[in-house]
Amino acid sequence: MSIFELVRNRRAVFPVQYNDQPIEREFIAELLEAANWAPTHRKTEPWRFKVLMGKKKGELGEFLSTKYQETETRPKQVKIRKLLENPRRAGAIIAICMQRDMNESLPEWEEIAATAMAVQNMWLCCAEVGVGCYWSSPGLIKYMHEFFELAEGERCLGFFYIGHYHEEIPDQTRMPIEEKTIWLE
């Protein structure tokens, strides 16, 4: 499959679609190595990752579910259940974090963009081998410093859920690029 085909075929595969087949630690290490080669302005390499496996996934679900109930005036039972169950369904979860350059030598958005490119590298690697993944960024990520330690200037941008799946992922369409492009000559 060419890189263009891989990009076009990449899809979000959600935790509810995952099966019980485990994700190997070696595969996650390969994903992280691919992430490490993302472009980075001024070589700040702002991406940071925390890999949750085994019982830690369940603990994340408990934390998110409890925090949601504590902070929401009218918590919805369906969301409580989803926050609790999705981490358990995943083969692994990678917390996506960004370490801000302490000298602030470049705009923060560039470091967020570099981190997003690192995640795209992981996503493309998963798509190439047929492993499902999904980037979730719930509002509760602002409380992640209560769940795991974050360095000064580090913040959590979301969770990269990973899991094997069996079902067919539907094709998607996009608006033509011509509707989004202006050529200036």
N, C-alpha and C positions, 0 to 999 in steps of 0.2 A: 504494500500500500504506500503510495507517495505521501509526502508531508501534506500536500493540498487535500488529498482524500481523507487523511487522518483528521485534519482540522475540520473538514466538512462533516465528518461522521462522529465527532466527539459529542457526547450527550451527558446530561445530568442523569444519574441513576440514583434514586432515592433509597434511604434505608429500608423502607417498607418493601422494596423489591429484592433485598439481599437474602441469600440463603445462609445456611449455617457453615459453609465451607470456610475454614480459617484463612486469614491472610498471613503469609510467611513474613517473618521479621526481615529476612534477606531481601524480599521484594520491597518492603518499606524503605530499607537502607538504599536500594537502587533509586527509588522515587526521590528520596532526600538528596542523593547525589545529583540527580537531574535538576532538581530545584536549585541547587547550589551554583549552577551554571547560567542562571538567568542574568540578563543585562543589569548593570548597576552603575548609576552615575557616580562619579568620584570614588568608585569602588567601596562604597559604604557597606555593601552586602547586608542589608537591613533585615532580611528574613530570619526568623527564629521559629523553631518548631518544638512542640512537646507532643510526644507520641503516647497515646492512651490505648492500652490493650488490657485484656483480661478483666479483672474486677474493677480496674480504674474506669472503664467505660460505664459500668453500672453506677459507680460513685458520681461520675459526671451527670448522668441522668437524674440521680437523686438530688444533686445540687441544683441543677437547672429547674427541676420541677418545684422544689422547695422555694427557691429564690423567686420564681414566677408567682407562686402563691403569696409570698410575703410582700411583693411589690405591686401586684395587680389588685385594684379595688374590686373587680368582678372576675376572678379567674374562671376560665372555661375548662370544663372537665376534659374535653377532647384535646386541648392544648396541654394540659397537665399530663395526660396519658402519653401524648406524642413526645414531649420533652423527656419523659421517663423511659419510654421504650426505644426511641430511635438510637440512642447510644449503644444500647444492648444488642440491637440488630446488626450493627456495623461489625465488620471483621477487625477494624482498627479505626481510630480517629486521630487525626493530626491537628492539634491546635495551631492555627496560623497566627503567628505573632510578628510584630514589626518593632525593631529596635531603632529608635530615633537617634540619628547622629548627634552626639552630645554637643558638638560645636555648631549644630544647625547650619552646616556649610551648604546645604541645598534645601529647597522647599520640601516640606513634609510629604506633599502629594507625590513627589518623585520617589520617595522611599516606599510609600504605599504602592505605587505603580510597580516598582521593582519586586516587591513582595508578591503582588498579583501575578507578575510574569513567572516567578518561581512556582507559584501554584499552577499556572497554565502548563509549565513543563511537566509537573507531576500528572496533571489531568491528561495530557497527551500520551504520556507513558502508560497510564492505565487504559486509555482507549485503545492503544496499539495491541494490548494483550487481552482485551475483553474483560477487564476488571471495572466494576462500577464505582463511581465516585460522585461526590456532590459537595459544593462549598456552601455551608450554612452560616449565616451571620445574624443570629438573633440579637435583639436588643439587650439580652442578658449578658452579652460578652463584656459589657462595662463592669461587671462584677467578678470577672474571672480572677482578679488579684486575690479574691477570697478563697478560691479553689486551689490555685497553684501560684508559686512565687513568680513574680515578674520583676525583672531588673529595672533599675531606674531608667525611665525613658522608653520602656518596652510596653506595648499594648497588644491585646488580643484582637485580631480582625475577624475571627470566625473559626469554624471547624471544617476540616476536610474529611468527610466520611468516606470510607472505603469498604467495599464488599463484593463478593462474587454474586452473580445472579444468573438465572436461567431464562427468564422471559425475554421476548423480543422487544427491543426498544424502538418505538415508532420513529419514522423519518420526520424531519422538521423542514419547514420552509422559512425563508427569509425574504424580506422585501429586497428587490433588486438593488445592487450597490449603486447603480446609476441614479437612483432616487436620493442617495445620501452623499453624492460626490459632486463637487464643482471643480472643473478643470480651469486653471488659470494659466494663460500663456502670454 
